[in-house]
């Protein structure tokens, strides 16, 4: 293994694996910290954790365990991957995990760059934009678990960290890799071990990638990985092996638990052509809507590729959280979708498309998948996946804000045929 990656959720892990595979690295996505070893053919290993919204100490412990395993597999560089909308609270978990990894690796400085131009994420003077709109006005301020109310990534990160946070501004980035290297060295000399680095286009990410070729730790969204494969290729270390993904034939279903504006639009577009079962948070918490009820509804319509969704309006979700508690609602919804996914897979459903990071994590965990082979890209940041484990289904795991309106139809086609 050359590059070891730690992702704080499952959709982000597949997003990153997709970027690295497209860049020419033989990539495997692992579900949690593996108990065994990676294969000799694995050049980039992505450990998918569900650590974005767990308590800080737990997120740090999981991430350090993943780091130690990746180093034991031979990784010479570690990448900590988080969401391109920097999903976190004022307490963490991005800052504490990044600082813990810096300490474990003995790194002088690590870049912080959640940019992903293909999905509209850009960073200018430390401020994060989503499709030209400040992060705090993009809809992410309404996220039920990690409301992003401040677009200033330095300021937000400073709430989470012990030390000061630096900045490599856009004019420096546009001067190229050497200028970025010098700027990062200056931040390290000033004692700022985390440095936010501006970027608005892929060319900026390639320059940043070249600048951090020798860095022990890199942090960012999946876009930061655009420039990393070239470093290993330039050293003659890449094999050029292809993917082990194969499509599957069989029934299909769609599960969506994201409440983002894009997810709600995708649900509306999909259910205009396919059966859909809306699941209210109150009903799941109360037990009047169960996984068994939803399973029976789906199987009666399985030939029509039905959808089950809890992608409610943010105000509806907020009201449910106030009635039952934020953690209780999240646990109930995730448990519902995880149980439903197992029932569907055990009944022969071969293709599952899942919307929402937390929902995807719950589904993958419940399915007991061990690792994924990376298939073709469906939309920017979302590949088709072939699971290894007791239920070898084909999956697509979509972050809430990712994908075009017709994403779900395209995803089912990419996973295989009826």
DRENPAVEX-675727 format. One record per residue (C-alpha): residue number from 1; x, y, z. Coordinates in steps of 0.1 Angstrom, whole numbers, plus 5000, padded with zeros to 4 digits. Each point is the difference from the previous one (the first is absolute). Layout:
N
{i NUM | c1 X | c2 Y | c3 Z} .
...
end
This chain:
418
{i 1 | c1 5000 | c2 5000 | c3 5000} .
{i 2 | c1 5012 | c2 5035 | c3 4991} .
{i 3 | c1 4973 | c2 5023 | c3 5011} .
{i 4 | c1 4979 | c2 4994 | c3 5031} .
{i 5 | c1 4967 | c2 5018 | c3 5003} .
{i 6 | c1 4976 | c2 5006 | c3 5030} .
{i 7 | c1 4965 | c2 5011 | c3 4991} .
{i 8 | c1 4976 | c2 5012 | c3 5026} .
{i 9 | c1 4969 | c2 4986 | c3 4983} .
{i 10 | c1 4991 | c2 4973 | c3 4974} .
{i 11 | c1 4989 | c2 5022 | c3 4971} .
{i 12 | c1 5031 | c2 5021 | c3 5004} .
{i 13 | c1 5021 | c2 4969 | c3 4999} .
{i 14 | c1 4985 | c2 4988 | c3 4967} .
{i 15 | c1 5003 | c2 5035 | c3 4987} .
{i 16 | c1 5037 | c2 5000 | c3 5008} .
{i 17 | c1 5006 | c2 4965 | c3 4987} .
{i 18 | c1 4984 | c2 5011 | c3 4968} .
{i 19 | c1 5024 | c2 5029 | c3 4996} .
{i 20 | c1 5030 | c2 4978 | c3 5007} .
{i 21 | c1 4989 | c2 4972 | c3 4977} .
{i 22 | c1 4994 | c2 5025 | c3 4972} .
{i 23 | c1 5035 | c2 5014 | c3 5006} .
{i 24 | c1 5015 | c2 4965 | c3 4993} .
{i 25 | c1 5005 | c2 4986 | c3 5035} .
{i 26 | c1 4989 | c2 4964 | c3 5007} .
{i 27 | c1 4975 | c2 5009 | c3 5028} .
{i 28 | c1 4981 | c2 4980 | c3 5026} .
{i 29 | c1 4974 | c2 5015 | c3 5024} .
{i 30 | c1 4999 | c2 4983 | c3 5034} .
{i 31 | c1 4971 | c2 5001 | c3 5024} .
{i 32 | c1 5014 | c2 5009 | c3 5034} .
{i 33 | c1 5035 | c2 4990 | c3 5011} .
{i 34 | c1 5007 | c2 4966 | c3 4985} .
{i 35 | c1 5011 | c2 4971 | c3 5021} .
{i 36 | c1 5022 | c2 4985 | c3 4974} .
{i 37 | c1 5024 | c2 5015 | c3 4974} .
{i 38 | c1 4994 | c2 5017 | c3 4967} .
{i 39 | c1 5009 | c2 4982 | c3 4969} .
{i 40 | c1 5034 | c2 5006 | c3 4984} .
{i 41 | c1 4983 | c2 5015 | c3 4970} .
{i 42 | c1 4984 | c2 5028 | c3 5020} .
{i 43 | c1 5017 | c2 5033 | c3 4993} .
{i 44 | c1 4975 | c2 5023 | c3 5017} .
{i 45 | c1 4980 | c2 4988 | c3 5030} .
{i 46 | c1 4970 | c2 5019 | c3 5012} .
{i 47 | c1 4987 | c2 4992 | c3 5035} .
{i 48 | c1 4964 | c2 5011 | c3 5002} .
{i 49 | c1 4990 | c2 5010 | c3 5036} .
{i 50 | c1 4967 | c2 5013 | c3 5013} .
{i 51 | c1 5018 | c2 5026 | c3 5022} .
{i 52 | c1 4986 | c2 5033 | c3 4987} .
{i 53 | c1 4973 | c2 5005 | c3 5028} .
{i 54 | c1 5012 | c2 4977 | c3 5028} .
{i 55 | c1 5015 | c2 5014 | c3 5032} .
{i 56 | c1 5034 | c2 5017 | c3 4994} .
{i 57 | c1 5020 | c2 4975 | c3 5020} .
{i 58 | c1 4984 | c2 4971 | c3 4981} .
{i 59 | c1 5008 | c2 5016 | c3 4966} .
{i 60 | c1 5036 | c2 5006 | c3 5010} .
{i 61 | c1 5004 | c2 4964 | c3 5012} .
{i 62 | c1 4985 | c2 4985 | c3 4969} .
{i 63 | c1 5021 | c2 5022 | c3 4977} .
{i 64 | c1 5032 | c2 4992 | c3 5018} .
{i 65 | c1 4993 | c2 4963 | c3 4998} .
{i 66 | c1 4994 | c2 5003 | c3 4963} .
{i 67 | c1 5032 | c2 5020 | c3 4996} .
{i 68 | c1 5020 | c2 4973 | c3 5019} .
{i 69 | c1 4986 | c2 4973 | c3 4978} .
{i 70 | c1 5007 | c2 5019 | c3 4968} .
{i 71 | c1 5036 | c2 5006 | c3 5011} .
{i 72 | c1 5004 | c2 4963 | c3 5007} .
{i 73 | c1 4990 | c2 4993 | c3 4964} .
{i 74 | c1 5029 | c2 5022 | c3 4988} .
{i 75 | c1 4982 | c2 5033 | c3 4993} .
{i 76 | c1 5025 | c2 5028 | c3 4997} .
{i 77 | c1 4974 | c2 5028 | c3 5000} .
{i 78 | c1 4967 | c2 5004 | c3 5019} .
{i 79 | c1 4970 | c2 5018 | c3 4987} .
{i 80 | c1 4972 | c2 5010 | c3 5024} .
{i 81 | c1 4969 | c2 5005 | c3 4979} .
{i 82 | c1 4969 | c2 5020 | c3 5012} .
{i 83 | c1 4970 | c2 5015 | c3 4982} .
{i 84 | c1 5005 | c2 5027 | c3 4974} .
{i 85 | c1 4975 | c2 5021 | c3 5020} .
{i 86 | c1 5022 | c2 4995 | c3 5031} .
{i 87 | c1 4972 | c2 4983 | c3 5019} .
{i 88 | c1 5009 | c2 5005 | c3 5037} .
{i 89 | c1 4988 | c2 5017 | c3 5032} .
{i 90 | c1 5019 | c2 5027 | c3 5020} .
{i 91 | c1 5014 | c2 4971 | c3 5021} .
{i 92 | c1 5013 | c2 4979 | c3 4972} .
{i 93 | c1 5006 | c2 4975 | c3 4986} .
{i 94 | c1 5023 | c2 5012 | c3 4972} .
{i 95 | c1 5023 | c2 5021 | c3 5021} .
{i 96 | c1 5007 | c2 4975 | c3 5028} .
{i 97 | c1 5005 | c2 4971 | c3 4976} .
{i 98 | c1 5024 | c2 5020 | c3 4979} .
{i 99 | c1 5020 | c2 5011 | c3 5030} .
{i 100 | c1 5002 | c2 4965 | c3 5013} .
{i 101 | c1 5012 | c2 4987 | c3 4966} .
{i 102 | c1 5026 | c2 5027 | c3 4999} .
{i 103 | c1 5013 | c2 4990 | c3 5034} .
{i 104 | c1 5000 | c2 4963 | c3 4991} .
{i 105 | c1 5018 | c2 5005 | c3 4967} .
{i 106 | c1 5024 | c2 5027 | c3 5012} .
{i 107 | c1 4990 | c2 5023 | c3 4972} .
{i 108 | c1 5011 | c2 5037 | c3 4999} .
{i 109 | c1 4969 | c2 5013 | c3 4982} .
{i 110 | c1 4969 | c2 4986 | c3 4982} .
{i 111 | c1 4979 | c2 5017 | c3 4974} .
{i 112 | c1 4963 | c2 5005 | c3 5006} .
{i 113 | c1 4981 | c2 5001 | c3 4966} .
{i 114 | c1 4964 | c2 4988 | c3 4997} .
{i 115 | c1 4998 | c2 5012 | c3 4964} .
{i 116 | c1 4983 | c2 4979 | c3 4973} .
{i 117 | c1 4994 | c2 5022 | c3 4969} .
{i 118 | c1 4981 | c2 4972 | c3 4981} .
{i 119 | c1 4972 | c2 5004 | c3 5026} .
{i 120 | c1 5003 | c2 5037 | c3 5004} .
{i 121 | c1 5021 | c2 5002 | c3 5032} .
{i 122 | c1 5027 | c2 5027 | c3 4999} .
{i 123 | c1 5020 | c2 5019 | c3 5026} .
{i 124 | c1 5011 | c2 5036 | c3 4998} .
{i 125 | c1 5018 | c2 5019 | c3 5028} .
{i 126 | c1 4991 | c2 4971 | c3 5023} .
{i 127 | c1 4962 | c2 5003 | c3 4992} .
{i 128 | c1 4982 | c2 4970 | c3 4987} .
{i 129 | c1 4975 | c2 5004 | c3 4971} .
{i 130 | c1 4975 | c2 4975 | c3 4987} .
{i 131 | c1 4991 | c2 5007 | c3 4963} .
{i 132 | c1 5009 | c2 5036 | c3 5005} .
{i 133 | c1 4981 | c2 5005 | c3 5032} .
{i 134 | c1 5016 | c2 5003 | c3 5035} .
{i 135 | c1 4998 | c2 4967 | c3 5019} .
{i 136 | c1 4978 | c2 5016 | c3 5027} .
{i 137 | c1 4974 | c2 5010 | c3 4974} .
{i 138 | c1 5001 | c2 4968 | c3 4979} .
{i 139 | c1 4975 | c2 4980 | c3 5020} .
{i 140 | c1 5027 | c2 4984 | c3 5021} .
{i 141 | c1 4991 | c2 5023 | c3 5029} .
{i 142 | c1 4969 | c2 4978 | c3 5003} .
{i 143 | c1 5018 | c2 4967 | c3 5003} .
{i 144 | c1 4984 | c2 4980 | c3 5028} .
{i 145 | c1 5032 | c2 4987 | c3 5015} .
{i 146 | c1 5028 | c2 5024 | c3 4989} .
{i 147 | c1 4985 | c2 5034 | c3 4991} .
{i 148 | c1 5027 | c2 5020 | c3 4983} .
{i 149 | c1 4992 | c2 5036 | c3 5010} .
{i 150 | c1 5035 | c2 5015 | c3 4993} .
{i 151 | c1 5017 | c2 4999 | c3 4966} .
{i 152 | c1 5034 | c2 5011 | c3 5014} .
{i 153 | c1 5017 | c2 4967 | c3 5003} .
{i 154 | c1 5029 | c2 5014 | c3 5020} .
{i 155 | c1 4977 | c2 5015 | c3 5026} .
{i 156 | c1 4978 | c2 4968 | c3 5002} .
{i 157 | c1 5031 | c2 4978 | c3 5003} .
{i 158 | c1 5015 | c2 5022 | c3 5026} .
{i 159 | c1 4970 | c2 4992 | c3 5023} .
{i 160 | c1 5010 | c2 4963 | c3 4997} .
{i 161 | c1 5038 | c2 5002 | c3 5004} .
{i 162 | c1 5026 | c2 5007 | c3 5026} .
{i 163 | c1 5023 | c2 5021 | c3 4977} .
{i 164 | c1 4996 | c2 5028 | c3 4976} .
{i 165 | c1 4990 | c2 4993 | c3 4964} .
{i 166 | c1 5019 | c2 5014 | c3 4970} .
{i 167 | c1 4990 | c2 5009 | c3 4965} .
{i 168 | c1 5017 | c2 4997 | c3 4965} .
{i 169 | c1 4979 | c2 5025 | c3 4980} .
{i 170 | c1 4990 | c2 4997 | c3 4964} .
{i 171 | c1 5026 | c2 5023 | c3 4985} .
{i 172 | c1 5027 | c2 4978 | c3 5015} .
{i 173 | c1 4983 | c2 4968 | c3 4988} .
{i 174 | c1 4999 | c2 5013 | c3 4964} .
{i 175 | c1 5038 | c2 5004 | c3 5001} .
{i 176 | c1 5003 | c2 4963 | c3 5000} .
{i 177 | c1 5013 | c2 4971 | c3 5020} .
{i 178 | c1 5033 | c2 5015 | c3 5011} .
{i 179 | c1 4983 | c2 5031 | c3 5014} .
{i 180 | c1 4975 | c2 4979 | c3 5019} .
{i 181 | c1 5029 | c2 4979 | c3 5015} .
{i 182 | c1 5017 | c2 5032 | c3 5012} .
{i 183 | c1 4968 | c2 5014 | c3 5014} .
{i 184 | c1 4993 | c2 4967 | c3 5019} .
{i 185 | c1 5035 | c2 5000 | c3 5014} .
{i 186 | c1 4995 | c2 5035 | c3 5013} .
{i 187 | c1 4967 | c2 4990 | c3 5017} .
{i 188 | c1 5018 | c2 4971 | c3 5016} .
{i 189 | c1 5029 | c2 5023 | c3 5012} .
{i 190 | c1 4974 | c2 5023 | c3 5015} .
{i 191 | c1 4985 | c2 4971 | c3 5020} .
{i 192 | c1 4968 | c2 4997 | c3 4979} .
{i 193 | c1 4998 | c2 4962 | c3 4994} .
{i 194 | c1 4967 | c2 5002 | c3 4981} .
{i 195 | c1 4999 | c2 5023 | c3 4969} .
{i 196 | c1 4968 | c2 5007 | c3 4980} .
{i 197 | c1 5010 | c2 5001 | c3 4963} .
{i 198 | c1 4979 | c2 5018 | c3 4975} .
{i 199 | c1 4989 | c2 4984 | c3 4967} .
{i 200 | c1 4973 | c2 5007 | c3 4974} .
{i 201 | c1 5009 | c2 4976 | c3 4972} .
{i 202 | c1 5015 | c2 4966 | c3 4993} .
{i 203 | c1 5033 | c2 5016 | c3 4989} .
{i 204 | c1 5003 | c2 5014 | c3 5036} .
{i 205 | c1 4995 | c2 4966 | c3 5015} .
{i 206 | c1 5026 | c2 4985 | c3 4977} .
{i 207 | c1 5025 | c2 5027 | c3 5011} .
{i 208 | c1 4992 | c2 4993 | c3 5036} .
{i 209 | c1 5005 | c2 4963 | c3 4994} .
{i 210 | c1 5034 | c2 5006 | c3 4986} .
{i 211 | c1 5009 | c2 5022 | c3 5029} .
{i 212 | c1 4991 | c2 4974 | c3 5026} .
{i 213 | c1 5018 | c2 4970 | c3 4983} .
{i 214 | c1 5022 | c2 4995 | c3 5030} .
{i 215 | c1 4975 | c2 5009 | c3 5027} .
{i 216 | c1 4992 | c2 4974 | c3 5026} .
{i 217 | c1 4964 | c2 5012 | c3 5004} .
{i 218 | c1 4976 | c2 5016 | c3 4976} .
{i 219 | c1 4964 | c2 5010 | c3 5009} .
{i 220 | c1 4971 | c2 5010 | c3 4978} .
{i 221 | c1 4970 | c2 4990 | c3 4979} .
{i 222 | c1 5004 | c2 4975 | c3 4973} .
{i 223 | c1 5012 | c2 5027 | c3 4976} .
{i 224 | c1 5033 | c2 5002 | c3 5019} .
{i 225 | c1 5008 | c2 4966 | c3 4987} .
{i 226 | c1 4999 | c2 5011 | c3 4963} .
{i 227 | c1 5037 | c2 5009 | c3 5001} .
{i 228 | c1 5013 | c2 4971 | c3 5022} .
{i 229 | c1 5002 | c2 4971 | c3 4975} .
{i 230 | c1 5024 | c2 5019 | c3 4978} .
{i 231 | c1 5025 | c2 5001 | c3 5028} .
{i 232 | c1 5002 | c2 4963 | c3 5002} .
{i 233 | c1 4998 | c2 4996 | c3 4963} .
{i 234 | c1 5030 | c2 5023 | c3 4996} .
{i 235 | c1 5020 | c2 4977 | c3 5023} .
{i 236 | c1 4991 | c2 4970 | c3 4979} .
{i 237 | c1 4979 | c2 4984 | c3 5028} .
{i 238 | c1 4966 | c2 4994 | c3 4983} .
{i 239 | c1 4992 | c2 4967 | c3 4983} .
{i 240 | c1 4973 | c2 5011 | c3 4976} .
{i 241 | c1 4976 | c2 4972 | c3 5012} .
{i 242 | c1 4963 | c2 5005 | c3 4993} .
{i 243 | c1 4970 | c2 4996 | c3 5022} .
{i 244 | c1 4985 | c2 4967 | c3 5012} .
{i 245 | c1 4965 | c2 5013 | c3 4999} .
{i 246 | c1 4973 | c2 4981 | c3 4980} .
{i 247 | c1 4963 | c2 5009 | c3 4997} .
{i 248 | c1 4973 | c2 4978 | c3 5013} .
{i 249 | c1 4966 | c2 4988 | c3 4986} .
{i 250 | c1 4970 | c2 5000 | c3 5024} .
{i 251 | c1 4973 | c2 5020 | c3 5017} .
{i 252 | c1 5007 | c2 5036 | c3 5012} .
{i 253 | c1 4988 | c2 5025 | c3 5026} .
{i 254 | c1 5009 | c2 5035 | c3 5011} .
{i 255 | c1 5003 | c2 5013 | c3 5036} .
{i 256 | c1 5003 | c2 5037 | c3 5008} .
{i 257 | c1 5005 | c2 5015 | c3 5034} .
{i 258 | c1 5015 | c2 5034 | c3 4990} .
{i 259 | c1 4981 | c2 5032 | c3 5007} .
{i 260 | c1 5021 | c2 5023 | c3 4977} .
{i 261 | c1 4982 | c2 5021 | c3 4974} .
{i 262 | c1 5017 | c2 4980 | c3 4972} .
{i 263 | c1 4990 | c2 4967 | c3 5015} .
{i 264 | c1 4964 | c2 5011 | c3 5003} .
{i 265 | c1 5000 | c2 5011 | c3 4964} .
{i 266 | c1 5015 | c2 4966 | c3 4989} .
{i 267 | c1 4973 | c2 4982 | c3 5021} .
{i 268 | c1 4973 | c2 5020 | c3 4983} .
{i 269 | c1 5014 | c2 4993 | c3 4965} .
{i 270 | c1 5004 | c2 4962 | c3 5007} .
{i 271 | c1 4966 | c2 4995 | c3 5016} .
{i 272 | c1 4984 | c2 5016 | c3 4970} .
{i 273 | c1 5009 | c2 4969 | c3 4981} .
{i 274 | c1 5003 | c2 4973 | c3 5027} .
{i 275 | c1 4981 | c2 4990 | c3 5031} .
{i 276 | c1 5010 | c2 5018 | c3 5031} .
{i 277 | c1 4993 | c2 4995 | c3 5037} .
{i 278 | c1 5005 | c2 5031 | c3 5022} .
{i 279 | c1 5011 | c2 4993 | c3 5036} .
{i 280 | c1 4993 | c2 5026 | c3 5026} .
{i 281 | c1 5025 | c2 5002 | c3 5029} .
{i 282 | c1 4972 | c2 5001 | c3 5026} .
{i 283 | c1 4986 | c2 4967 | c3 4986} .
{i 284 | c1 5034 | c2 4983 | c3 5002} .
{i 285 | c1 5007 | c2 5012 | c3 5035} .
{i 286 | c1 4965 | c2 4989 | c3 5011} .
{i 287 | c1 5003 | c2 4966 | c3 4983} .
{i 288 | c1 4969 | c2 5005 | c3 4978} .
{i 289 | c1 5023 | c2 4998 | c3 4970} .
{i 290 | c1 5024 | c2 4970 | c3 5002} .
{i 291 | c1 5026 | c2 4985 | c3 4977} .
{i 292 | c1 4978 | c2 4970 | c3 4995} .
{i 293 | c1 4971 | c2 5022 | c3 4989} .
{i 294 | c1 5022 | c2 5018 | c3 4975} .
{i 295 | c1 5015 | c2 4967 | c3 4988} .
{i 296 | c1 4966 | c2 4985 | c3 4992} .
{i 297 | c1 4991 | c2 5033 | c3 4981} .
{i 298 | c1 5032 | c2 4998 | c3 4980} .
{i 299 | c1 4998 | c2 4963 | c3 4991} .
{i 300 | c1 4965 | c2 5004 | c3 4987} .
{i 301 | c1 5014 | c2 5025 | c3 4975} .
{i 302 | c1 5035 | c2 4988 | c3 4995} .
{i 303 | c1 4998 | c2 4997 | c3 4962} .
{i 304 | c1 4994 | c2 5038 | c3 4999} .
{i 305 | c1 5032 | c2 5008 | c3 5020} .
{i 306 | c1 4983 | c2 5017 | c3 5029} .
{i 307 | c1 5013 | c2 5026 | c3 5024} .
{i 308 | c1 4997 | c2 5004 | c3 5037} .
{i 309 | c1 5008 | c2 5035 | c3 5013} .
{i 310 | c1 5001 | c2 5021 | c3 5031} .
{i 311 | c1 5013 | c2 5031 | c3 4982} .
{i 312 | c1 4976 | c2 5024 | c3 5018} .
{i 313 | c1 5001 | c2 5038 | c3 5000} .
{i 314 | c1 5026 | c2 5013 | c3 5026} .
{i 315 | c1 4973 | c2 5016 | c3 5020} .
{i 316 | c1 4981 | c2 4967 | c3 5003} .
{i 317 | c1 5032 | c2 4983 | c3 5011} .
{i 318 | c1 5008 | c2 5027 | c3 5025} .
{i 319 | c1 4966 | c2 4998 | c3 5015} .
{i 320 | c1 5004 | c2 4962 | c3 5004} .
{i 321 | c1 5034 | c2 5005 | c3 5017} .
{i 322 | c1 4984 | c2 5025 | c3 5025} .
{i 323 | c1 4973 | c2 4974 | c3 5008} .
{i 324 | c1 5023 | c2 4970 | c3 5004} .
{i 325 | c1 5036 | c2 5012 | c3 5001} .
{i 326 | c1 5025 | c2 5004 | c3 4972} .
{i 327 | c1 5020 | c2 4968 | c3 5008} .
{i 328 | c1 4968 | c2 4979 | c3 5005} .
{i 329 | c1 4986 | c2 5010 | c3 4966} .
{i 330 | c1 5033 | c2 4994 | c3 4982} .
{i 331 | c1 5004 | c2 4966 | c3 5017} .
{i 332 | c1 4965 | c2 4989 | c3 4991} .
{i 333 | c1 5002 | c2 5011 | c3 4963} .
{i 334 | c1 5035 | c2 4984 | c3 4995} .
{i 335 | c1 4989 | c2 4968 | c3 5018} .
{i 336 | c1 4969 | c2 4998 | c3 4978} .
{i 337 | c1 5019 | c2 5003 | c3 4967} .
{i 338 | c1 5027 | c2 4976 | c3 5012} .
{i 339 | c1 4975 | c2 4973 | c3 5009} .
{i 340 | c1 4981 | c2 5006 | c3 4967} .
{i 341 | c1 5031 | c2 4997 | c3 4979} .
{i 342 | c1 5008 | c2 4966 | c3 5017} .
{i 343 | c1 4965 | c2 4987 | c3 4993} .
{i 344 | c1 5002 | c2 5011 | c3 4964} .
{i 345 | c1 5034 | c2 4985 | c3 4994} .
{i 346 | c1 4990 | c2 4967 | c3 5016} .
{i 347 | c1 4969 | c2 4999 | c3 4978} .
{i 348 | c1 5022 | c2 5002 | c3 4969} .
{i 349 | c1 5001 | c2 5037 | c3 4992} .
{i 350 | c1 5034 | c2 5003 | c3 4982} .
{i 351 | c1 5002 | c2 5037 | c3 4995} .
{i 352 | c1 4995 | c2 5027 | c3 5026} .
{i 353 | c1 5005 | c2 5038 | c3 4996} .
{i 354 | c1 5002 | c2 5019 | c3 5033} .
{i 355 | c1 4997 | c2 5038 | c3 5004} .
{i 356 | c1 5015 | c2 5018 | c3 5030} .
{i 357 | c1 5032 | c2 4996 | c3 5019} .
{i 358 | c1 4987 | c2 4988 | c3 5033} .
{i 359 | c1 4974 | c2 4977 | c3 4983} .
{i 360 | c1 5028 | c2 4985 | c3 4978} .
{i 361 | c1 5021 | c2 4993 | c3 5031} .
{i 362 | c1 4971 | c2 4983 | c3 5017} .
{i 363 | c1 4992 | c2 4979 | c3 4969} .
{i 364 | c1 5036 | c2 4989 | c3 4994} .
{i 365 | c1 5005 | c2 4991 | c3 5037} .
{i 366 | c1 4968 | c2 4980 | c3 5001} .
{i 367 | c1 5009 | c2 4981 | c3 4968} .
{i 368 | c1 5034 | c2 4991 | c3 5016} .
{i 369 | c1 5019 | c2 5009 | c3 4969} .
{i 370 | c1 5037 | c2 4996 | c3 5005} .
{i 371 | c1 5014 | c2 5018 | c3 4970} .
{i 372 | c1 4990 | c2 5014 | c3 4966} .
{i 373 | c1 5013 | c2 4998 | c3 4965} .
{i 374 | c1 4997 | c2 5034 | c3 4982} .
{i 375 | c1 4979 | c2 5001 | c3 4968} .
{i 376 | c1 4992 | c2 5027 | c3 4975} .
{i 377 | c1 4991 | c2 5036 | c3 5010} .
{i 378 | c1 4963 | c2 5006 | c3 5000} .
{i 379 | c1 5001 | c2 5038 | c3 5007} .
{i 380 | c1 5030 | c2 5020 | c3 5013} .
{i 381 | c1 5010 | c2 4985 | c3 5033} .
{i 382 | c1 4978 | c2 4970 | c3 4999} .
{i 383 | c1 5013 | c2 4966 | c3 4986} .
{i 384 | c1 4983 | c2 4966 | c3 4996} .
{i 385 | c1 5012 | c2 4976 | c3 5027} .
{i 386 | c1 5002 | c2 4962 | c3 5003} .
{i 387 | c1 4999 | c2 4988 | c3 5036} .
{i 388 | c1 5020 | c2 4971 | c3 5014} .
{i 389 | c1 4984 | c2 4983 | c3 5030} .
{i 390 | c1 4970 | c2 4978 | c3 5009} .
{i 391 | c1 4977 | c2 5021 | c3 4978} .
{i 392 | c1 5019 | c2 5008 | c3 4967} .
{i 393 | c1 4976 | c2 5026 | c3 4987} .
{i 394 | c1 5008 | c2 5028 | c3 4976} .
{i 395 | c1 4997 | c2 5034 | c3 5016} .
{i 396 | c1 5001 | c2 5037 | c3 4993} .
{i 397 | c1 5005 | c2 5023 | c3 5031} .
{i 398 | c1 4990 | c2 5036 | c3 4993} .
{i 399 | c1 5008 | c2 5030 | c3 5022} .
{i 400 | c1 4969 | c2 5021 | c3 5004} .
{i 401 | c1 5010 | c2 5029 | c3 4979} .
{i 402 | c1 5016 | c2 4979 | c3 4972} .
{i 403 | c1 4986 | c2 4989 | c3 4967} .
{i 404 | c1 4978 | c2 5013 | c3 4972} .
{i 405 | c1 4962 | c2 4998 | c3 5002} .
{i 406 | c1 4999 | c2 4967 | c3 4981} .
{i 407 | c1 5028 | c2 4985 | c3 5022} .
{i 408 | c1 4980 | c2 4971 | c3 5013} .
{i 409 | c1 4990 | c2 4987 | c3 4966} .
{i 410 | c1 5036 | c2 5003 | c3 4988} .
{i 411 | c1 5013 | c2 4983 | c3 5031} .
{i 412 | c1 4978 | c2 4970 | c3 4996} .
{i 413 | c1 5011 | c2 4996 | c3 4964} .
{i 414 | c1 5037 | c2 5002 | c3 5010} .
{i 415 | c1 4996 | c2 4973 | c3 5026} .
{i 416 | c1 4986 | c2 4975 | c3 4975} .
{i 417 | c1 4968 | c2 4988 | c3 4984} .
{i 418 | c1 4966 | c2 4986 | c3 5012} .
end
